[in-house]
Amino acid sequence: MPTRTQQPDLLSSAYASHGDTKHVLLFPASPKECFEMAAQAFDLAERCKLSAGDERSRSCMNDWLSEPLTWDDSYRPDRGKVLTSQQLEDGFQFFRYLDVDGDAIPYRTLPGTHPSKGAFFTRGSGHDRFGAYTEEGAKYQDNVDRLRRKFEHRRPAWCRTRSVERSSGSSSGVLYFGTSAEVMPEALDALSAQGLDLDALRLRAFPFTQQYTTSSPPTTPCSWSSNRDGHCAPCC
């Protein structure tokens, strides 16, 4: 029985909720990218106030050689919109779920920032934009609509990690992700030798965009997933 988690578990990872939100996923193709994307996932989670996952394959971590891992000592974590003690002292009207900038990402505070200001109430989605408990339908919808706007507003933050790997001008193309990147060049060459040329686009993050970076996107795209049910296609 296949019981372990693996990189193709896109649907369960991307939509792990009651259907009112989704999660950012990054798809590394090598141990080196696993290392680099882990820091990117933390930055996205902090900056966008959401969960961000680094989807890894067990074979990638256990069996493959890797380029040397490097670290930039000048890197500083992106903590996002965090209020300081001075901002609270100066009278910033803090409400944990209130969008004051129009980007759908509220400010937050860290424990111990201020002795008497900046606390907030946490309860799933059963609250209003001011952090008060509620079960009113309109206020619930206000919350989940803000979450949707957050994804649309911040989409470039993760979708810029997408790249076109091969552009043949074909009317057909293949979408793939993660450790499939290791085998796709050989597969594409084998298909080309049989007279079937395909454009190829590697997906590096979810949510996906609707745009291709080629000048003439293929009219017949297909997706490559390393599982029976093809979790990539429903996510596109």
Secondary structure, DSSP 8 states (H G I E B T S, - for coil): ---S--TT-HHHHHT-SSSS---EEE--SSHHHHHHHHHHHHHHHHHHTS-EEE---HHHHHH---------TT------SB--HHHHHTT----TT--SSSSS---B--TTSSSSS------TT-B-TTS-B---HHHHHHHHHHHHHHHHHHHHHHHTT-EEEE----SEEEEEEGGGGGTHHHHHHHHHHTT---EEEEE-EES--S--SSSS--SEEEE--SSTT-THHHH-
